[in-house]
Amino acid sequence: MSEAANPIPFEARYSVPPVELIEDSPAEIRLKQERITRLKEERNAVILAHNYQRDEVQEVADFVGDSLGLSQQAAATPADVIVFCGVHFMAETAAILCPQKIVLLPDLRAGCSLAATITADELRAWKARYPDAVVVAYVNTSAEVKAESDYCCTSANAAKIVRAIPPERPILFIPDKFLAAFVARETGRPNIIAYPGSCHVHRAIRPQQVVNMMNEHPDIELLIHPECGCVASCMARVADGTLPRDRTLFLSTEGMMRHIGESKADEFAVGTEVGMLHRLRKMAPEKVFRPVNPEAVCEFMKTITLDRVLRSLEILEPQICVPEETARRARRAIDRMLEIV
């Protein structure tokens, strides 16, 4: 696998918002959740929440899941209004799939550091250098970038999508270099050219943190999201036997949920954003879940609060709309993502 060069500092492309401390009492939280539920019914709305949302937002949602699952829910919902408790590219995807529905993103600061690493102009220039290549875009990209892509994927189906592409065709994999490395190793494909982007949260989940966790808890099962900065190191350690092959798994967030339901283990180290722990603990309260990096917090996800969900339902703003031609072109790549699961 080779990696594209990019001289532009990605950190200059986005501003990380502060995480607002919510000091509501349990009674105040319940009251707001009840008001949201009533207003949701009046608006014929559905609330979709990503696994990395605040606990209390997950609790008021109709569906909680990963990008793929939430896209599937958006495509299938009979609701008139979709309240997307996630980040901007997720709401855009829902708007593309449901052009006749109102799609709300409760806080427009909910961006994505990974999506910010590549623009449509940059992708077009990259495609011009590799005219025979197939573009596989991680769903963490803007609608404009998806419109320039051949396939979208999520961490749950990226390897399946790559395997579906003729092996002689080179692949431009955007924008996450860690996921690209994981897919290259999973598929054994040497002609994947990786864009050098990464998520600022997952990038900070480092190999030494994994080593420390395994030293402190030698019998723990290790669940690593493929976006993590430790992925290549962990895969190499599995190969050479310094990490246990049977207890080191590289999984999407939904893959983690499925594995927990099947595993006989009692203790798990979780390498992803810490919001995922709420859903895992809710599903299996008798098990122990330890974050590999307790500071792996997505500030963009945490901009969504109960107050902002409530306000969004009250005024039906902010609405996310995608220009018709961009949506039409992006829809092809998104539909392929939904077909290969």
C-alpha positions as CSV (number, residue, x, y, z in Angstrom):
1,M,0.0,0.0,0.0
2,S,1.3,3.5,-0.9
3,E,0.2,6.8,0.6
4,A,-0.6,10.0,-1.1
5,A,1.4,13.1,-0.2
6,N,-0.4,16.1,1.1
7,P,1.5,19.3,2.2
8,I,-1.5,21.1,3.7
9,P,-1.7,20.8,7.5
10,F,-5.0,19.2,8.2
11,E,-5.3,20.7,11.7
12,A,-5.7,24.1,10.1
13,R,-8.9,23.1,8.4
14,Y,-11.1,22.7,11.4
15,S,-11.7,24.2,14.8
16,V,-12.5,21.8,17.7
17,P,-15.4,23.1,19.7
18,P,-15.3,23.1,23.5
19,V,-17.1,20.3,25.3
20,E,-20.0,21.9,27.2
21,L,-20.4,20.7,30.8
22,I,-24.1,19.7,31.4
23,E,-25.1,20.1,35.0
24,D,-28.7,19.0,34.8
25,S,-30.0,16.8,37.6
26,P,-31.4,13.4,36.7
27,A,-34.9,14.8,37.1
28,E,-34.1,17.7,34.7
29,I,-32.7,15.3,32.2
30,R,-35.9,13.1,32.3
31,L,-38.1,16.2,31.9
32,K,-36.2,17.3,28.8
33,Q,-36.3,13.8,27.4
34,E,-40.1,13.6,27.9
35,R,-40.6,17.0,26.2
36,I,-38.5,15.8,23.3
37,T,-40.5,12.6,23.0
38,R,-43.8,14.5,23.0
39,L,-42.6,17.0,20.4
40,K,-41.1,14.2,18.3
41,E,-44.6,12.6,18.1
42,E,-46.2,15.9,17.2
43,R,-43.7,16.5,14.4
44,N,-43.8,12.8,13.2
45,A,-40.0,12.8,13.7
46,V,-37.5,10.1,14.2
47,I,-34.3,10.7,16.3
48,L,-31.2,8.9,15.1
49,A,-28.1,9.0,17.3
50,H,-24.6,7.9,16.7
51,N,-22.8,5.6,19.2
52,Y,-20.5,8.5,20.2
53,Q,-23.3,10.8,21.3
54,R,-23.8,11.9,25.0
55,D,-25.4,9.2,27.1
56,E,-28.6,11.2,27.6
57,V,-29.0,11.9,23.9
58,Q,-28.6,8.2,23.1
59,E,-31.3,7.4,25.6
60,V,-33.9,9.7,23.9
61,A,-33.1,8.3,20.4
62,D,-35.3,5.9,18.4
63,F,-32.2,4.3,16.9
64,V,-28.6,4.3,18.1
65,G,-25.9,2.9,15.8
66,D,-23.0,3.4,13.5
67,S,-22.9,5.4,10.2
68,L,-24.0,2.4,8.2
69,G,-26.9,1.4,10.5
70,L,-28.1,5.0,10.8
71,S,-28.0,5.4,7.0
72,Q,-30.1,2.3,6.7
73,Q,-32.6,3.6,9.2
74,A,-32.8,7.0,7.5
75,A,-33.5,5.4,4.1
76,A,-36.3,3.2,5.6
77,T,-38.0,5.6,8.0
78,P,-41.7,6.7,7.3
79,A,-41.1,9.8,9.5
80,D,-41.5,13.3,8.0
81,V,-38.6,14.7,10.0
82,I,-35.2,13.2,10.8
83,V,-33.3,14.6,13.8
84,F,-29.7,13.5,13.2
85,C,-27.7,13.4,16.5
86,G,-24.4,12.9,14.8
87,V,-22.1,15.1,12.7
88,H,-22.6,17.0,9.5
89,F,-21.6,14.4,6.9
90,M,-24.1,11.9,8.5
91,A,-26.9,14.4,8.2
92,E,-25.9,15.1,4.6
93,T,-26.1,11.4,3.9
94,A,-29.6,11.2,5.3
95,A,-30.6,14.2,3.2
96,I,-29.3,12.5,0.1
97,L,-31.2,9.3,0.9
98,C,-34.4,11.2,1.9
99,P,-34.7,14.3,-0.3
100,Q,-38.4,14.8,0.5
101,K,-37.9,14.8,4.3
102,I,-36.7,17.5,6.7
103,V,-33.3,16.6,8.1
104,L,-32.2,18.4,11.2
105,L,-28.7,18.7,12.7
106,P,-29.2,20.2,16.1
107,D,-25.8,22.0,16.2
108,L,-24.0,23.1,13.0
109,R,-20.7,23.0,14.9
110,A,-20.9,19.2,14.7
111,G,-18.3,18.8,12.0
112,C,-15.7,16.1,11.5
113,S,-11.9,16.4,11.6
114,L,-11.5,13.4,9.2
115,A,-14.0,14.7,6.7
116,A,-12.2,18.1,6.7
117,T,-8.9,16.5,5.5
118,I,-10.1,16.2,1.8
119,T,-12.1,18.5,-0.5
120,A,-13.7,17.7,-3.8
121,D,-11.0,19.8,-5.6
122,E,-8.3,17.8,-4.0
123,L,-9.9,14.5,-4.9
124,R,-10.4,15.6,-8.5
125,A,-6.7,16.5,-8.7
126,W,-5.7,13.1,-7.2
127,K,-8.0,11.2,-9.6
128,A,-6.3,13.0,-12.6
129,R,-3.0,11.4,-11.5
130,Y,-4.6,7.9,-11.4
131,P,-7.2,7.9,-14.2
132,D,-7.7,4.1,-14.1
133,A,-8.3,4.0,-10.3
134,V,-11.5,3.3,-8.4
135,V,-12.3,5.8,-5.6
136,V,-13.5,4.3,-2.4
137,A,-14.6,7.0,0.0
138,Y,-15.1,6.3,3.7
139,V,-18.5,7.7,4.7
140,N,-16.7,10.3,6.8
141,T,-16.6,12.7,3.8
142,S,-18.6,15.6,2.5
143,A,-21.4,15.2,0.0
144,E,-19.2,16.9,-2.6
145,V,-16.4,14.3,-2.1
146,K,-18.9,11.5,-2.3
147,A,-20.1,12.9,-5.6
148,E,-16.6,12.4,-7.0
149,S,-16.3,8.8,-5.6
150,D,-17.2,5.4,-7.1
151,Y,-18.0,3.7,-3.8
152,C,-18.7,4.8,-0.2
153,C,-17.9,2.5,2.7
154,T,-18.0,2.3,6.4
155,S,-15.6,0.6,8.7
156,A,-18.1,-2.3,8.9
157,N,-18.0,-3.1,5.1
158,A,-14.8,-1.4,3.7
159,A,-13.0,-4.8,3.2
160,K,-16.1,-6.3,1.5
161,I,-16.4,-3.3,-0.9
162,V,-12.7,-3.5,-1.8
163,R,-13.0,-7.2,-2.5
164,A,-15.9,-6.5,-4.8
165,I,-13.6,-4.4,-7.1
166,P,-11.6,-6.2,-9.8
167,P,-8.2,-6.9,-8.4
168,E,-6.3,-5.3,-11.3
169,R,-7.9,-1.9,-10.6
170,P,-5.9,0.4,-8.3
171,I,-7.9,1.9,-5.5
172,L,-7.7,5.5,-4.2
173,F,-8.9,5.0,-0.6
174,I,-10.0,8.2,1.1
175,P,-9.5,9.9,3.5
176,D,-8.5,7.6,6.5
177,K,-4.9,6.2,6.3
178,F,-5.4,3.9,9.2
179,L,-8.6,2.3,7.8
180,A,-6.8,2.0,4.5
181,A,-3.9,0.1,6.1
182,F,-6.4,-2.2,7.8
183,V,-8.3,-2.9,4.6
184,A,-5.0,-3.5,2.7
185,R,-3.9,-6.1,5.2
186,E,-7.4,-7.7,5.5
187,T,-7.7,-8.1,1.7
188,G,-4.0,-8.6,0.8
189,R,-4.4,-6.0,-1.8
190,P,-1.1,-4.2,-2.8
191,N,-2.6,-1.6,-5.1
192,I,-4.4,0.5,-2.5
193,I,-3.2,4.1,-2.5
194,A,-4.1,5.8,0.8
195,Y,-5.0,9.4,1.4
196,P,-3.1,10.6,4.5
197,G,-6.1,11.8,6.5
198,S,-7.1,10.7,10.0
199,C,-9.6,11.3,12.8
200,H,-8.1,13.4,15.5
201,V,-9.8,11.3,18.2
202,H,-8.9,7.8,16.9
203,R,-5.4,8.9,15.9
204,A,-4.7,9.5,19.6
205,I,-5.4,5.9,20.5
206,R,-1.7,4.8,20.4
207,P,0.2,1.6,20.5
208,Q,1.7,2.2,23.9
209,Q,-1.8,2.6,25.4
210,V,-2.6,-0.8,24.1
211,V,0.6,-2.2,25.6
212,N,-0.1,-0.6,28.9
213,M,-3.7,-2.0,29.0
214,M,-2.5,-5.5,28.2
215,N,0.2,-5.4,30.8
216,E,-2.3,-4.3,33.5
217,H,-5.1,-6.7,32.4
218,P,-3.4,-9.6,30.6
219,D,-6.6,-11.7,30.2
220,I,-8.7,-8.9,28.7
221,E,-10.2,-9.0,25.2
222,L,-9.0,-6.1,23.0
223,L,-11.5,-4.5,20.6
224,I,-9.9,-2.0,18.3
225,H,-11.7,0.3,15.8
226,P,-9.9,0.3,12.4
227,E,-9.6,4.1,12.5
228,C,-7.3,4.0,15.5
229,G,-3.7,5.1,15.3
230,C,-2.6,1.8,16.8
231,V,-4.1,-0.4,14.1
232,A,-1.0,-1.1,12.1
233,S,1.1,-1.8,15.2
234,C,-1.6,-4.1,16.7
235,M,-1.9,-6.0,13.5
236,A,1.8,-6.5,13.3
237,R,1.8,-7.6,17.0
238,V,-0.9,-10.1,16.3
239,A,1.1,-11.5,13.4
240,D,4.3,-11.9,15.5
241,G,2.4,-13.3,18.5
242,T,3.0,-10.4,21.0
243,L,-0.7,-9.8,21.1
244,P,-3.0,-12.7,21.5
245,R,-4.6,-13.6,18.1
246,D,-7.8,-15.0,19.7
247,R,-8.4,-11.9,21.9
248,T,-7.4,-9.1,19.6
249,L,-10.2,-8.0,17.3
250,F,-10.5,-5.2,14.8
251,L,-14.1,-4.2,14.6
252,S,-16.5,-1.4,13.7
253,T,-18.7,-0.2,16.5
254,E,-21.6,-2.4,15.4
255,G,-19.1,-5.3,15.1
256,M,-18.2,-4.6,18.8
257,M,-21.8,-4.8,19.7
258,R,-22.3,-8.2,17.9
259,H,-19.1,-9.6,19.4
260,I,-20.0,-8.7,23.0
261,G,-23.3,-10.6,22.5
262,E,-21.4,-13.7,21.5
263,S,-18.2,-13.5,23.6
264,K,-17.8,-15.5,26.8
265,A,-15.2,-13.0,28.1
266,D,-16.0,-10.8,31.1
267,E,-13.6,-7.9,30.5
268,F,-12.9,-5.8,27.4
269,A,-10.6,-3.1,26.4
270,V,-12.3,-0.8,23.9
271,G,-10.3,1.3,21.4
272,T,-12.7,3.9,20.1
273,E,-14.5,7.1,21.2
274,V,-15.6,6.7,24.8
275,G,-19.3,7.4,24.0
276,M,-19.4,3.8,22.8
277,L,-19.0,2.6,26.3
278,H,-22.6,3.6,27.3
279,R,-24.2,1.4,24.7
280,L,-21.8,-1.5,25.5
281,R,-22.5,-1.3,29.3
282,K,-26.2,-1.0,28.7
283,M,-26.2,-4.1,26.6
284,A,-24.0,-6.2,29.0
285,P,-24.1,-4.6,32.4
286,E,-22.5,-7.7,34.0
287,K,-19.3,-7.2,31.9
288,V,-16.4,-4.8,32.4
289,F,-15.4,-2.3,29.6
290,R,-12.2,-0.3,29.9
291,P,-11.4,2.5,27.4
292,V,-7.9,2.1,25.9
293,N,-7.7,5.9,25.9
294,P,-10.1,7.5,28.5
295,E,-9.6,10.9,26.8
296,A,-10.8,9.7,23.4
297,V,-13.7,12.2,23.3
298,C,-15.1,13.6,20.0
299,E,-15.8,17.2,20.8
300,F,-17.9,17.5,17.6
301,M,-20.2,14.7,18.7
302,K,-20.6,16.3,22.1
303,T,-22.0,19.6,20.7
304,I,-25.4,17.8,20.5
305,T,-27.2,18.3,23.8
306,L,-30.8,17.7,24.9
307,D,-31.5,21.4,24.8
308,R,-30.3,21.6,21.2
309,V,-32.4,18.6,20.2
310,L,-35.4,20.2,21.8
311,R,-34.8,23.5,20.2
312,S,-34.3,21.9,16.8
313,L,-37.6,20.1,17.0
314,E,-39.4,23.3,18.1
315,I,-38.2,25.5,15.2
316,L,-37.3,22.7,12.6
317,E,-33.8,24.2,12.3
318,P,-31.0,23.9,11.4
319,Q,-32.0,22.0,8.2
320,I,-29.4,20.2,6.2
321,C,-29.9,20.3,2.4
322,V,-27.7,19.0,-0.4
323,P,-27.8,20.5,-3.9
324,E,-29.8,18.3,-6.3
325,E,-26.9,17.6,-8.7
326,T,-24.4,16.9,-5.9
327,A,-27.0,14.6,-4.2
328,R,-27.7,12.7,-7.5
329,R,-24.0,12.0,-8.1
330,A,-23.3,11.1,-4.4
331,R,-26.3,8.8,-4.3
332,R,-24.6,6.3,-6.6
333,A,-21.7,5.8,-4.2
334,I,-23.9,5.7,-1.1
335,D,-26.3,3.1,-2.7
336,R,-23.3,0.9,-3.4
337,M,-22.3,1.2,0.3
338,L,-25.8,0.1,1.3
339,E,-25.9,-2.8,-1.1
340,I,-22.7,-4.4,0.1
341,V,-23.1,-5.2,3.8
